[in-house]
Amino acid sequence: MKRFRRRAEAAAAADDAAVALHSARKAAKRLRYAAEAVEPVGGKAARRLVRDARRVTSRLGELQDTMVSRSELLGLARAADAGGGEPTFVCGRLHAREEARAERVASAYEGSDAVGALHAGTKKARTAVRTSG
């Protein structure tokens, strides 16, 4: 949880959000895998943590997808333009759609208080595991 929290906070303040968000996503995946491992003894609290971590990784994954798509579209447009001035209108339209998609996903992620939800879930799952033994 600490790793995810640090990386999510770093992503909010980073100049290169793509790298920072990808790092936060990997930390959330690790948290999810740990929660899945203790799910048999952690019960409902661990299941909720798995669900919440899965949602966070899904949103961050979608953000990563849009960043990669936009980068590829820019590369295609540059190559088309350099290779004889081919029309790049379609690349521009697709890039705009990916930007809009990224804004929607980022708004949903920022509005979800992902860090707070995973922190609370981690505390509950930890308590459940400790009391089950």
HUZI-V79769 format. One record per residue. RES is the residue in three letters. OMEGA is omega in radians with two decimals (* if undefined). Layout:
# HUZI-V79769
{{RES & OMEGA} {RES & OMEGA}}
This chain:
# HUZI-V79769
{{MET & -3.13} {LYS & -3.14} {ARG & 3.14} {PHE & -3.11} {ARG & 3.13} {ARG & -3.09} {ARG & 3.10} {ALA & 3.10} {GLU & 3.10} {ALA & 3.13} {ALA & -3.14} {ALA & -3.08} {ALA & -3.00} {ALA & 3.01} {ASP & 3.12} {ASP & -3.06} {ALA & -3.10} {ALA & -3.13} {VAL & -3.11} {ALA & 3.12} {LEU & 3.10} {HIS & 3.10} {SER & 3.09} {ALA & 3.12} {ARG & 3.12} {LYS & 3.10} {ALA & 3.10} {ALA & 3.08} {LYS & 3.12} {ARG & 3.11} {LEU & 3.12} {ARG & -3.14} {TYR & 3.10} {ALA & 3.13} {ALA & 3.10} {GLU & -3.13} {ALA & -3.12} {VAL & -3.10} {GLU & 3.13} {PRO & 3.14} {VAL & -3.11} {GLY & 3.08} {GLY & -3.04} {LYS & -3.13} {ALA & 3.12} {ALA & 3.11} {ARG & 3.11} {ARG & 3.11} {LEU & 3.08} {VAL & -3.14} {ARG & -3.12} {ASP & 3.12} {ALA & 3.11} {ARG & 3.10} {ARG & -3.14} {VAL & -3.13} {THR & 3.11} {SER & 3.13} {ARG & 3.14} {LEU & 3.07} {GLY & 3.10} {GLU & 3.07} {LEU & 3.11} {GLN & 3.11} {ASP & -3.13} {THR & 3.13} {MET & 3.12} {VAL & 3.13} {SER & -3.13} {ARG & 3.12} {SER & 3.12} {GLU & 3.12} {LEU & 3.08} {LEU & 3.10} {GLY & 3.11} {LEU & -3.14} {ALA & 3.11} {ARG & 3.14} {ALA & 3.13} {ALA & -3.13} {ASP & -3.13} {ALA & -3.07} {GLY & 3.09} {GLY & 3.07} {GLY & 3.10} {GLU & 3.13} {PRO & -3.13} {THR & -3.11} {PHE & -3.09} {VAL & 3.10} {CYS & 3.13} {GLY & 3.12} {ARG & 3.13} {LEU & 3.10} {HIS & 3.13} {ALA & 3.11} {ARG & 3.11} {GLU & 3.08} {GLU & 3.13} {ALA & 3.11} {ARG & 3.13} {ALA & 3.12} {GLU & 3.11} {ARG & -3.11} {VAL & 3.13} {ALA & 3.11} {SER & 3.12} {ALA & 3.14} {TYR & -3.11} {GLU & 3.14} {GLY & -3.05} {SER & -3.04} {ASP & -3.09} {ALA & -3.12} {VAL & -3.14} {GLY & -3.13} {ALA & -3.14} {LEU & 3.11} {HIS & 3.13} {ALA & 3.13} {GLY & 3.12} {THR & 3.13} {LYS & -3.13} {LYS & -3.13} {ALA & 3.11} {ARG & 3.12} {THR & -3.13} {ALA & -3.14} {VAL & -3.11} {ARG & -3.10} {THR & -3.11} {SER & -3.06} {GLY & *}}
